Amino acid sequence: MIRRATSDDVEEIVAIIEPSFALLDFLPQLHTHEEGLAYFGRCVRDGEAYILGRGVAIVQGDWLTHLYVHPDEIGTGVGHALFEHVTTLRPDGFQFWVFQQNERARRFYEAHGAVAVEFTDGEANEEKTPDVRYRWTSSA
């Protein structure tokens, strides 16, 4: 069952995101574990965070800011269920960023009806890595 995360879940969220993010070996590691705990603590406090098994989705306004599944859970349907949950939370649509080199995520989102609407050179993100902004709408 998908449930709303609380501040008690921040360690669990970081334990999902860190190994998932580590799969993106083209990215620099910019933050310590402690910085991750502080950042995701703020995300839970200021946004909406949802957990299913070892997957997490975080939404703020009309942005899906994070959707990560622990590497051991990739392909189990956890990501699909979380993405579908976000579509029910934001039926008028939402947007999100994906690194251009993250081909697995891009295939996943495109298979779920998201459309690429902007490609960047990465200058505006902290990783300085090219990314793409996606938009999902119920009519996509």
N, CA, C and O atoms as a DFTB+ gen file, in Angstrom:
560 C
 N C O
     1  1       0.834      -1.174       0.000
     2  2       0.000       0.000       0.000
     3  2       0.890       1.253       0.000
     4  3       1.866       1.334       0.746
     5  1       0.538       2.213      -0.839
     6  2       1.245       3.483      -0.877
     7  2       0.808       4.309       0.329
     8  3      -0.381       4.430       0.624
     9  1       1.796       4.871       1.015
    10  2       1.459       5.676       2.189
    11  2       2.233       6.985       2.165
    12  3       3.300       7.089       1.560
    13  1       1.675       7.967       2.831
    14  2       2.322       9.277       2.944
    15  2       3.485       9.152       3.918
    16  3       3.334       8.614       5.014
    17  1       4.625       9.646       3.516
    18  2       5.814       9.601       4.372
    19  2       5.744      10.685       5.436
    20  3       5.114      11.728       5.259
    21  1       6.408      10.402       6.537
    22  2       6.541      11.366       7.635
    23  2       8.020      11.580       7.915
    24  3       8.879      10.959       7.290
    25  1       8.302      12.451       8.847
    26  2       9.703      12.710       9.214
    27  2      10.383      11.442       9.724
    28  3      11.606      11.329       9.646
    29  1       9.616      10.492      10.241
    30  2      10.199       9.229      10.702
    31  2      10.719       8.375       9.546
    32  3      11.459       7.418       9.772
    33  1      10.343       8.710       8.319
    34  2      10.718       7.920       7.144
    35  2      11.944       8.445       6.405
    36  3      12.352       7.861       5.401
    37  1      12.533       9.528       6.879
    38  2      13.616      10.157       6.123
    39  2      14.808       9.216       5.933
    40  3      15.364       9.148       4.837
    41  1      15.205       8.496       6.970
    42  2      16.308       7.519       6.827
    43  2      15.974       6.496       5.749
    44  3      16.823       6.167       4.920
    45  1      14.739       5.992       5.756
    46  2      14.313       5.007       4.760
    47  2      14.346       5.603       3.357
    48  3      14.766       4.940       2.408
    49  1      13.909       6.838       3.227
    50  2      13.921       7.498       1.921
    51  2      15.348       7.620       1.394
    52  3      15.613       7.315       0.231
    53  1      16.253       8.058       2.238
    54  2      17.646       8.189       1.829
    55  2      18.239       6.814       1.500
    56  3      19.064       6.698       0.594
    57  1      17.824       5.778       2.227
    58  2      18.303       4.417       1.955
    59  2      17.778       3.887       0.621
    60  3      18.337       2.933       0.080
    61  1      16.735       4.477       0.092
    62  2      16.233       4.145      -1.247
    63  2      16.978       4.971      -2.294
    64  3      17.440       4.440      -3.304
    65  1      17.088       6.264      -2.043
    66  2      17.615       7.177      -3.054
    67  2      19.120       7.021      -3.262
    68  3      19.577       7.022      -4.404
    69  1      19.886       6.890      -2.209
    70  2      21.343       6.830      -2.375
    71  2      21.797       5.702      -3.302
    72  3      22.557       5.972      -4.232
    73  1      21.370       4.452      -3.097
    74  2      21.841       3.404      -4.013
    75  2      21.248       3.532      -5.423
    76  3      21.876       3.135      -6.405
    77  1      20.051       4.081      -5.511
    78  2      19.458       4.291      -6.826
    79  2      20.234       5.359      -7.593
    80  3      20.558       5.182      -8.767
    81  1      20.526       6.460      -6.920
    82  2      21.287       7.551      -7.525
    83  2      22.691       7.071      -7.907
    84  3      23.258       7.533      -8.897
    85  1      23.244       6.152      -7.128
    86  2      24.594       5.638      -7.408
    87  2      24.650       4.884      -8.741
    88  3      25.725       4.755      -9.327
    89  1      23.513       4.387      -9.223
    90  2      23.481       3.731     -10.527
    91  2      23.788       4.707     -11.660
    92  3      24.192       4.297     -12.749
    93  1      23.596       5.981     -11.402
    94  2      23.845       7.012     -12.409
    95  2      25.321       7.408     -12.343
    96  3      25.674       8.492     -11.879
    97  1      26.167       6.502     -12.818
    98  2      27.609       6.657     -12.640
    99  2      28.203       7.810     -13.443
   100  3      29.390       8.106     -13.304
   101  1      27.410       8.457     -14.269
   102  2      27.884       9.618     -15.016
   103  2      27.773      10.913     -14.202
   104  3      28.217      11.971     -14.647
   105  1      27.175      10.821     -13.000
   106  2      26.981      12.007     -12.170
   107  2      28.049      12.126     -11.089
   108  3      28.528      11.121     -10.563
   109  1      28.417      13.358     -10.764
   110  2      29.321      13.541      -9.620
   111  2      28.554      13.333      -8.320
   112  3      27.352      13.591      -8.257
   113  1      29.240      12.872      -7.293
   114  2      28.619      12.779      -5.971
   115  2      28.873      14.101      -5.271
   116  3      30.009      14.429      -4.929
   117  1      27.803      14.856      -5.063
   118  2      27.941      16.218      -4.550
   119  2      27.593      16.348      -3.073
   120  3      27.945      17.346      -2.445
   121  1      26.908      15.358      -2.510
   122  2      26.392      15.528      -1.150
   123  2      26.734      14.345      -0.258
   124  3      26.822      13.204      -0.711
   125  1      26.923      14.641       1.002
   126  2      27.167      13.604       1.995
   127  2      25.836      12.968       2.406
   128  3      24.763      13.478       2.083
   129  1      25.927      11.873       3.106
   130  2      24.741      11.214       3.641
   131  2      23.969      12.172       4.554
   132  3      22.742      12.250       4.490
   133  1      24.692      12.889       5.392
   134  2      24.050      13.823       6.324
   135  2      23.326      14.943       5.576
   136  3      22.234      15.352       5.973
   137  1      23.928      15.433       4.505
   138  2      23.263      16.459       3.690
   139  2      21.997      15.889       3.045
   140  3      20.985      16.582       2.932
   141  1      22.062      14.627       2.624
   142  2      20.886      13.977       2.063
   143  2      19.765      13.864       3.082
   144  3      18.600      14.101       2.763
   145  1      20.116      13.503       4.302
   146  2      19.098      13.414       5.354
   147  2      18.432      14.772       5.580
   148  3      17.209      14.861       5.692
   149  1      19.235      15.815       5.644
   150  2      18.675      17.155       5.860
   151  2      17.797      17.573       4.685
   152  3      16.698      18.090       4.881
   153  1      18.280      17.350       3.470
   154  2      17.526      17.751       2.281
   155  2      16.191      17.005       2.190
   156  3      15.145      17.621       1.986
   157  1      16.231      15.682       2.341
   158  2      14.987      14.923       2.212
   159  2      14.067      15.125       3.409
   160  3      12.854      14.942       3.300
   161  1      14.629      15.495       4.533
   162  2      13.792      15.909       5.653
   163  2      12.964      17.130       5.281
   164  3      11.776      17.207       5.595
   165  1      13.604      18.086       4.606
   166  2      12.877      19.274       4.137
   167  2      11.847      18.904       3.069
   168  3      10.745      19.452       3.051
   169  1      12.207      17.970       2.175
   170  2      11.264      17.548       1.133
   171  2      10.008      16.936       1.740
   172  3       8.896      17.211       1.289
   173  1      10.185      16.116       2.752
   174  2       9.035      15.497       3.416
   175  2       8.206      16.556       4.125
   176  3       6.976      16.523       4.083
   177  1       8.870      17.482       4.768
   178  2       8.180      18.536       5.514
   179  2       7.433      19.493       4.588
   180  3       6.296      19.870       4.876
   181  1       8.061      19.892       3.478
   182  2       7.523      20.947       2.629
   183  2       6.730      20.452       1.424
   184  3       6.024      21.231       0.784
   185  1       6.841      19.176       1.115
   186  2       6.153      18.630      -0.054
   187  2       5.271      17.473       0.353
   188  3       4.839      17.361       1.500
   189  1       5.019      16.625      -0.609
   190  2       4.269      15.397      -0.363
   191  2       5.174      14.238      -0.753
   192  3       5.579      14.131      -1.910
   193  1       5.486      13.393       0.178
   194  2       6.336      12.232      -0.090
   195  2       5.509      10.969       0.137
   196  3       4.764      10.862       1.111
   197  1       5.657      10.020      -0.782
   198  2       4.903       8.771      -0.724
   199  2       5.870       7.612      -0.848
   200  3       6.824       7.655      -1.625
   201  1       5.605       6.569      -0.065
   202  2       6.465       5.388      -0.039
   203  2       5.643       4.159      -0.393
   204  3       4.508       3.991       0.053
   205  1       6.245       3.313      -1.202
   206  2       5.699       1.992      -1.483
   207  2       6.879       1.032      -1.475
   208  3       7.776       1.138      -2.311
   209  1       6.878       0.102      -0.537
   210  2       8.005      -0.820      -0.441
   211  2       9.296      -0.050      -0.338
   212  3       9.487       0.752       0.576
   213  1      10.199      -0.303      -1.299
   214  2      11.469       0.424      -1.320
   215  2      11.497       1.388      -2.509
   216  3      12.459       1.443      -3.275
   217  1      10.412       2.139      -2.630
   218  2      10.322       3.191      -3.627
   219  2       9.731       4.436      -3.002
   220  3       8.986       4.363      -2.025
   221  1      10.073       5.592      -3.580
   222  2       9.583       6.862      -3.041
   223  2       9.281       7.818      -4.193
   224  3       9.995       7.859      -5.195
   225  1       8.216       8.578      -4.024
   226  2       7.872       9.667      -4.942
   227  2       7.642      10.909      -4.096
   228  3       6.972      10.860      -3.065
   229  1       8.206      12.021      -4.547
   230  2       8.042      13.285      -3.840
   231  2       7.492      14.314      -4.821
   232  3       8.016      14.492      -5.920
   233  1       6.428      14.984      -4.399
   234  2       5.742      15.959      -5.244
   235  2       5.714      17.293      -4.505
   236  3       5.461      17.347      -3.302
   237  1       5.978      18.363      -5.244
   238  2       5.830      19.722      -4.711
   239  2       5.133      20.544      -5.782
   240  3       5.659      20.733      -6.879
   241  1       3.949      21.028      -5.454
   242  2       3.173      21.772      -6.445
   243  2       2.895      20.891      -7.647
   244  3       2.423      19.764      -7.499
   245  1       3.187      21.403      -8.848
   246  2       2.974      20.583     -10.050
   247  2       4.277      19.946     -10.536
   248  3       4.435      19.666     -11.724
   249  1       5.206      19.722      -9.607
   250  2       6.479      19.077      -9.935
   251  2       6.601      17.732      -9.224
   252  3       6.382      17.636      -8.017
   253  1       6.945      16.716      -9.970
   254  2       7.405      15.452      -9.400
   255  2       8.902      15.659      -9.220
   256  3       9.660      15.591     -10.188
   257  1       9.331      15.910      -7.995
   258  2      10.732      16.267      -7.774
   259  2      11.633      15.045      -7.649
   260  3      12.827      15.120      -7.941
   261  1      11.068      13.918      -7.215
   262  2      11.855      12.690      -7.074
   263  2      10.957      11.483      -7.259
   264  3       9.846      11.439      -6.732
   265  1      11.436      10.515      -8.003
   266  2      10.819       9.190      -8.047
   267  2      11.983       8.212      -8.156
   268  3      12.628       8.104      -9.199
   269  1      12.232       7.518      -7.082
   270  2      13.350       6.582      -7.037
   271  2      12.880       5.246      -6.485
   272  3      12.030       5.176      -5.596
   273  1      13.456       4.197      -7.037
   274  2      13.207       2.831      -6.588
   275  2      14.563       2.218      -6.263
   276  3      15.511       2.354      -7.035
   277  1      14.653       1.553      -5.137
   278  2      15.899       0.882      -4.764
   279  2      16.293      -0.061      -5.903
   280  3      15.424      -0.712      -6.485
   281  1      17.587      -0.147      -6.231
   282  2      18.009      -1.000      -7.347
   283  2      17.496      -2.435      -7.276
   284  3      17.227      -3.039      -8.314
   285  1      17.354      -2.993      -6.077
   286  2      16.859      -4.367      -5.941
   287  2      15.385      -4.495      -6.317
   288  3      14.893      -5.606      -6.514
   289  1      14.680      -3.376      -6.417
   290  2      13.242      -3.390      -6.699
   291  2      12.907      -2.943      -8.121
   292  3      11.737      -2.938      -8.503
   293  1      13.915      -2.569      -8.909
   294  2      13.654      -2.136     -10.281
   295  2      13.014      -3.284     -11.050
   296  3      13.483      -4.421     -11.006
   297  1      11.947      -2.967     -11.747
   298  2      11.244      -3.973     -12.548
   299  2      10.164      -4.723     -11.798
   300  3       9.566      -5.645     -12.353
   301  1       9.895      -4.359     -10.560
   302  2       8.891      -5.076      -9.766
   303  2       7.519      -4.413      -9.795
   304  3       6.561      -4.952      -9.240
   305  1       7.414      -3.250     -10.438
   306  2       6.145      -2.538     -10.473
   307  2       6.028      -1.421      -9.458
   308  3       5.041      -0.685      -9.463
   309  1       7.011      -1.280      -8.590
   310  2       6.971      -0.238      -7.568
   311  2       6.975       1.140      -8.222
   312  3       6.164       1.996      -7.869
   313  1       7.874       1.358      -9.163
   314  2       7.943       2.646      -9.848
   315  2       6.662       2.951     -10.603
   316  3       6.171       4.079     -10.575
   317  1       6.124       1.950     -11.274
   318  2       4.860       2.112     -12.006
   319  2       3.743       2.542     -11.054
   320  3       3.009       3.489     -11.337
   321  1       3.620       1.845      -9.929
   322  2       2.557       2.166      -8.970
   323  2       2.719       3.581      -8.417
   324  3       1.734       4.302      -8.263
   325  1       3.947       3.977      -8.120
   326  2       4.168       5.327      -7.593
   327  2       3.864       6.383      -8.651
   328  3       3.243       7.403      -8.351
   329  1       4.296       6.143      -9.883
   330  2       4.010       7.111     -10.942
   331  2       2.500       7.230     -11.157
   332  3       1.979       8.338     -11.288
   333  1       1.806       6.112     -11.194
   334  2       0.350       6.143     -11.355
   335  2      -0.306       6.881     -10.194
   336  3      -1.286       7.599     -10.389
   337  1       0.229       6.708      -8.993
   338  2      -0.303       7.423      -7.834
   339  2      -0.174       8.932      -8.029
   340  3      -1.099       9.687      -7.729
   341  1       0.973       9.359      -8.530
   342  2       1.171      10.788      -8.772
   343  2       0.177      11.291      -9.824
   344  3      -0.319      12.412      -9.714
   345  1      -0.118      10.476     -10.839
   346  2      -1.088      10.918     -11.851
   347  2      -2.473      11.105     -11.241
   348  3      -3.245      11.941     -11.710
   349  1      -2.794      10.343     -10.209
   350  2      -4.095      10.537      -9.551
   351  2      -4.080      11.755      -8.634
   352  3      -5.105      12.408      -8.438
   353  1      -2.892      12.059      -8.069
   354  2      -2.756      13.239      -7.217
   355  2      -2.775      14.526      -8.037
   356  3      -3.258      15.557      -7.569
   357  1      -2.253      14.468      -9.247
   358  2      -2.133      15.635     -10.122
   359  2      -2.779      15.331     -11.478
   360  3      -2.085      15.271     -12.493
   361  1      -4.096      15.140     -11.498
   362  2      -4.754      14.755     -12.757
   363  2      -4.661      15.822     -13.847
   364  3      -4.837      15.516     -15.027
   365  1      -4.390      17.063     -13.468
   366  2      -4.235      18.122     -14.473
   367  2      -2.831      18.159     -15.054
   368  3      -2.556      18.945     -15.960
   369  1      -1.944      17.320     -14.542
   370  2      -0.605      17.214     -15.089
   371  2       0.470      17.669     -14.124
   372  3       0.198      18.330     -13.122
   373  1       1.688      17.301     -14.448
   374  2       2.861      17.666     -13.656
   375  2       4.077      17.566     -14.549
   376  3       4.015      17.016     -15.649
   377  1       5.180      18.101     -14.068
   378  2       6.421      18.079     -14.827
   379  2       7.560      17.586     -13.939
   380  3       7.434      17.525     -12.716
   381  1       8.657      17.241     -14.574
   382  2       9.805      16.726     -13.837
   383  2      11.026      16.730     -14.738
   384  3      10.913      16.770     -15.964
   385  1      12.197      16.687     -14.115
   386  2      13.475      16.645     -14.824
   387  2      14.063      15.245     -14.770
   388  3      13.905      14.527     -13.783
   389  1      14.738      14.872     -15.838
   390  2      15.467      13.608     -15.920
   391  2      16.791      13.913     -16.619
   392  3      16.818      14.682     -17.580
   393  1      17.870      13.330     -16.156
   394  2      19.139      13.504     -16.849
   395  2      19.047      12.831     -18.218
   396  3      18.521      11.724     -18.341
   397  1      19.557      13.501     -19.233
   398  2      19.459      12.969     -20.587
   399  2      20.087      11.585     -20.703
   400  3      19.587      10.741     -21.446
   401  1      21.175      11.344     -19.979
   402  2      21.857      10.047     -20.055
   403  2      21.127       8.935     -19.309
   404  3      21.496       7.768     -19.440
   405  1      20.108       9.268     -18.537
   406  2      19.374       8.260     -17.768
   407  2      18.320       7.620     -18.682
   408  3      17.120       7.868     -18.557
   409  1      18.809       6.803     -19.588
   410  2      17.945       6.222     -20.617
   411  2      16.865       5.311     -20.037
   412  3      15.743       5.286     -20.543
   413  1      17.185       4.576     -19.002
   414  2      16.187       3.695     -18.388
   415  2      15.007       4.511     -17.877
   416  3      13.853       4.168     -18.133
   417  1      15.296       5.594     -17.152
   418  2      14.219       6.439     -16.627
   419  2      13.444       7.091     -17.762
   420  3      12.218       7.175     -17.700
   421  1      14.131       7.548     -18.785
   422  2      13.442       8.195     -19.900
   423  2      12.498       7.222     -20.594
   424  3      11.374       7.590     -20.935
   425  1      12.938       5.991     -20.806
   426  2      12.046       4.979     -21.406
   427  2      10.839       4.729     -20.511
   428  3       9.712       4.626     -20.993
   429  1      11.079       4.634     -19.209
   430  2      10.006       4.410     -18.243
   431  2       8.963       5.519     -18.341
   432  3       7.773       5.246     -18.495
   433  1       9.413       6.775     -18.251
   434  2       8.473       7.892     -18.256
   435  2       7.743       8.012     -19.594
   436  3       6.543       8.286     -19.622
   437  1       8.450       7.812     -20.688
   438  2       7.805       7.895     -21.995
   439  2       6.776       6.780     -22.162
   440  3       5.731       6.995     -22.777
   441  1       7.054       5.605     -21.628
   442  2       6.085       4.505     -21.672
   443  2       4.846       4.822     -20.843
   444  3       3.782       4.245     -21.067
   445  1       4.982       5.736     -19.888
   446  2       3.852       6.146     -19.053
   447  2       3.189       7.429     -19.557
   448  3       2.398       8.050     -18.847
   449  1       3.518       7.815     -20.781
   450  2       2.834       8.935     -21.409
   451  2       3.447      10.302     -21.216
   452  3       2.867      11.297     -21.652
   453  1       4.603      10.387     -20.576
   454  2       5.252      11.687     -20.404
   455  2       5.921      12.097     -21.718
   456  3       6.387      11.258     -22.489
   457  1       5.954      13.395     -21.947
   458  2       6.499      13.935     -23.185
   459  2       7.646      14.895     -22.847
   460  3       7.519      15.748     -21.969
   461  1       8.754      14.742     -23.552
   462  2       9.885      15.652     -23.381
   463  2       9.512      17.008     -23.961
   464  3       9.070      17.100     -25.106
   465  1       9.694      18.069     -23.160
   466  2       9.315      19.404     -23.622
   467  2      10.481      20.394     -23.634
   468  3      10.358      21.478     -24.204
   469  1      11.610      20.039     -23.014
   470  2      12.759      20.950     -22.994
   471  2      14.029      20.160     -22.725
   472  3      14.091      19.346     -21.803
   473  1      15.035      20.412     -23.542
   474  2      16.357      19.815     -23.343
   475  2      17.317      20.933     -22.954
   476  3      17.285      22.018     -23.536
   477  1      18.183      20.663     -21.957
   478  2      19.142      21.685     -21.542
   479  2      20.554      21.123     -21.602
   480  3      20.765      19.919     -21.742
   481  1      21.518      22.040     -21.490
   482  2      22.919      21.629     -21.454
   483  2      23.385      21.322     -20.030
   484  3      24.544      20.966     -19.817
   485  1      22.475      21.463     -19.050
   486  2      22.800      21.153     -17.659
   487  2      23.390      22.312     -16.887
   488  3      23.667      22.179     -15.695
   489  1      23.585      23.424     -17.525
   490  2      24.212      24.567     -16.848
   491  2      23.420      25.017     -15.620
   492  3      24.003      25.533     -14.667
   493  1      22.098      24.827     -15.632
   494  2      21.261      25.315     -14.530
   495  2      21.105      24.309     -13.384
   496  3      20.568      24.671     -12.337
   497  1      21.552      23.067     -13.545
   498  2      21.430      22.123     -12.430
   499  2      22.764      21.989     -11.706
   500  3      23.819      22.284     -12.270
   501  1      22.711      21.546     -10.468
   502  2      23.938      21.529      -9.671
   503  2      24.947      20.493     -10.147
   504  3      26.137      20.617      -9.858
   505  1      24.496      19.481     -10.869
   506  2      25.414      18.470     -11.387
   507  2      26.111      18.924     -12.671
   508  3      27.094      18.322     -13.103
   509  1      25.581      20.004     -13.278
   510  2      26.109      20.511     -14.560
   511  2      26.078      19.421     -15.628
   512  3      27.017      19.257     -16.407
   513  1      24.960      18.676     -15.639
   514  2      24.782      17.539     -16.536
   515  2      23.516      17.751     -17.360
   516  3      22.475      18.089     -16.797
   517  1      23.576      17.564     -18.673
   518  2      22.401      17.786     -19.517
   519  2      21.179      17.019     -19.019
   520  3      21.258      15.850     -18.641
   521  1      20.050      17.721     -19.032
   522  2      18.816      17.095     -18.585
   523  2      17.681      17.429     -19.537
   524  3      17.839      18.203     -20.481
   525  1      16.549      16.833     -19.265
   526  2      15.363      17.039     -20.087
   527  2      14.166      17.199     -19.155
   528  3      14.002      16.455     -18.189
   529  1      13.341      18.184     -19.471
   530  2      12.114      18.402     -18.691
   531  2      10.978      17.667     -19.391
   532  3      10.745      17.830     -20.589
   533  1      10.289      16.864     -18.614
   534  2       9.132      16.120     -19.105
   535  2       7.865      16.725     -18.551
   536  3       7.866      17.385     -17.512
   537  1       6.792      16.487     -19.265
   538  2       5.455      16.888     -18.803
   539  2       4.539      15.700     -18.993
   540  3       4.548      15.048     -20.038
   541  1       3.740      15.426     -17.960
   542  2       2.701      14.412     -18.083
   543  2       1.365      15.121     -17.945
   544  3       1.166      15.916     -17.026
   545  1       0.458      14.830     -18.853
   546  2      -0.927      15.285     -18.733
   547  2      -1.819      14.105     -19.078
   548  3      -1.408      13.175     -19.773
   549  1      -3.039      14.159     -18.584
   550  2      -3.954      13.046     -18.834
   551  2      -4.256      12.902     -20.311
   552  3      -4.714      11.843     -20.739
   553  1      -4.014      13.928     -21.098
   554  2      -4.276      13.851     -22.538
   555  2      -3.003      13.573     -23.334
   556  3      -3.032      13.579     -24.565
   557  1      -1.873      13.327     -22.638
   558  2      -0.600      13.121     -23.332
   559  2      -0.627      11.873     -24.179
   560  3       0.365      11.549     -24.832
